[in-house]
Amino acid sequence: MTGATRAAEATTGIEVPATSGPKTIRRGAVPYPVVLALLAALVVTAATAGIAAGSISVPAEQVWGILLHHVHPALAEQTWTPVRETIVIDVRLPRVLLAAVVGAGLSVSGMALQALVRNPLADPMLLGVSSGASVGAVLVLVLGVTLFGVFSLPVAAFLGALAALVAVYLLARSGGRMTTVRLVLAGVAMAEVLSAVASFLVVTSDDPHKTQSALRWMLGGLAGTTWTSVWIPVVAVLAGTAVLLGVCRSLNLLLAGEEAAAALGLDVHRFRGALFTVVALMIGTVVAVSGQIGFVGLIMPHVVRLLVGADHRRALPAAALLGAAFLIAADLAARTLMSPEEIPVGILTALVGGPFFLWLMRRKAAR
């Protein structure tokens, strides 16, 4: 291990994968294919439970029968009522799919941000990115902006997320080298300011229906999901994840430090600018359909690194699967814990993520 690598690990708190040498990257204790298989099984299990549970319970085997019958009638004989089929296909399936996409997108974005800014505390919500997306989205919801038609909300959320991310990064780097404390303080300050702007827009609205809609949206939730609202985030998250997988080597290089990455031929500033745009697009699109759901992008990358190591070629797919399973389970809890009332899923993720963040800060301080 080089001196630059040791310094990077001490600074970021993230194990730096080697860029050469097949035996220098620490692997997880469990073989990687087994980890992926277990995570995929976890996603399937969580999705089955998410579709089956609700005010009208549907047995798990009937859920799969309905899904298979919908794919092709010959795959399963119809023994259920049309009402149950409607509940599974048109009500719960799009919601579970959206939860999986949002969870995967936030997890992958969080892992990319932690590499781009070389900080294990980086998170879309902590860095103010989600708040920036919220301001853009609230502008559309409260003011009724329709400049881009049906794409007005995603476009506004993307622009808000990108502006917030760039502002936090520039503030953290102003006056010298970016540090963990400076980044966190800049992100928290930006998040507070943008949250205040969003709240101001809500309370000054003269339409109570728009106000209530914006408030519920700001708390984060997946209620009312339809097939129409699923496809845009699916495309954005798949495309963004594919881009990140294509630049895994460069992400690995960044963990070793800017100087080391530049010495190995990486144009750090251009690369960061391009990746910030990709991450902002993913976060903006996700926030546009789900509202602010925090800490998923902070927790999942750290859990994944414990399982498979820090090499992004292995960590990104695992993070997507774990994030999908986690948010499906969180949304299921939000729907069922206080049934028939529904808890905004953003509240549950904050209750889990807040203590985890404090533990992570304490662990980093101890180092």
Secondary structure as UniProt FT lines:
FT   HELIX           3..12
FT   TURN            22..23
FT   HELIX           32..52
FT   HELIX           60..71
FT   HELIX           73..75
FT   HELIX           82..86
FT   HELIX           87..92
FT   HELIX           93..116
FT   TURN            117..118
FT   TURN            120..121
FT   TURN            124..128
FT   HELIX           129..143
FT   TURN            147..148
FT   HELIX           149..151
FT   HELIX           152..173
FT   TURN            174..175
FT   HELIX           180..203
FT   HELIX           208..218
FT   TURN            223..224
FT   HELIX           227..229
FT   HELIX           231..246
FT   HELIX           248..255
FT   HELIX           258..263
FT   TURN            264..265
FT   HELIX           268..290
FT   HELIX           296..308
FT   HELIX           312..336
FT   TURN            337..340
FT   HELIX           345..366
//
